[in-house]
């Protein structure tokens, strides 16, 4: 899971596309915290800067002034293929015999090995070990008239989850896989009649932005136009309306975990505000898995909407029982278990006066490995909670994700190897309850076939044709040398 953003500014706007793209990327920091990068174009040449670290550290005031141009794409990374090293930061860049191209990718390809066999020169030509680096090389090499034609030739061979922002010297291009596993939206930069708010420039704009989530459009003052559809290429150019090119039939299967947890609550997906969708999930959870208790509290921050819905439905008071350190990242997307463990102890502290002597219903959005939840229950016990009843506003995660979330093997998922009662005992709760798939769909008021539920029910929309346990480092395996 990563965050992508692209900007096409009107000529002579006086605004740096790099500054706009960086501002938009800040709204997507929750999607990736391992590295950040940006590529810009002045219409003649591409420039790129990337590094390991958070967006504010990598793309600061020392670096942005030198990145001049009206076109930019930006990326923040959460690794699903390749190690966390500088070479694997994005955007990727390739100066090929046919074209210069930069790519930012949210998702994960499932046929990387197969694609590698089609690259002339093989792995020796790849300076990095990501599926994105491989795709960028294929696009740069493809004998086609332009980048869009190269995409229409290469993408039918590409399988898996991808929402790309791509640019050459003249255009920013958005691409979404035929299933639409990962979100991608675009909007128009505008002014407003509201005297209290000004756009990025005073005249009527012809600028466009594209991003992983609608919240990023809000950040830069852009007006949402629509989603990039599954199987669609959208081309954004200065002074022109967007051009749509379809490269595959749409078979929609948006990752439902985006709506449950990953995306920001102020974003919109499938026409639903995600705060409201998660509040409805909490209400359904209270109906399906009630408990005798004194109060309802969330695991901050992502458990708050569902906890509010649970409290509303159950009639129990809602309280904040944990304080979150705002300057730590998401423990779920840390690259190692050791870092996730440290992240919990740094991130949360109980409000003893709220929880002491109380029977608590603690609402969170998911249990993946179980270690984070176990530590939270221990924190609340030490703070004097009389009972701790854990409620999860998602179904149990039984299966790994191959479409952009870093769970490669079932042994990393506690629900795949433990019963609900065994999980309850492991985390130390007095009771444990999950929301059903039916409850999720009732909260969303949308049909099952609009989403991917593979991590919950094993129904993979795109088959994985190789050893899943070795998937993440497939481009880092030793190369056999003939004798």
Order of alpha helices (4+ residues) and beta strands (2+ residues): beta-alpha-beta-beta-alpha-alpha-beta-beta-beta-alpha-alpha-alpha-beta-beta-beta-beta-alpha-beta-beta-beta-beta-beta-beta-alpha-beta-alpha-beta-beta-alpha-beta-alpha-beta-alpha-beta-alpha-alpha-beta-alpha-beta-alpha
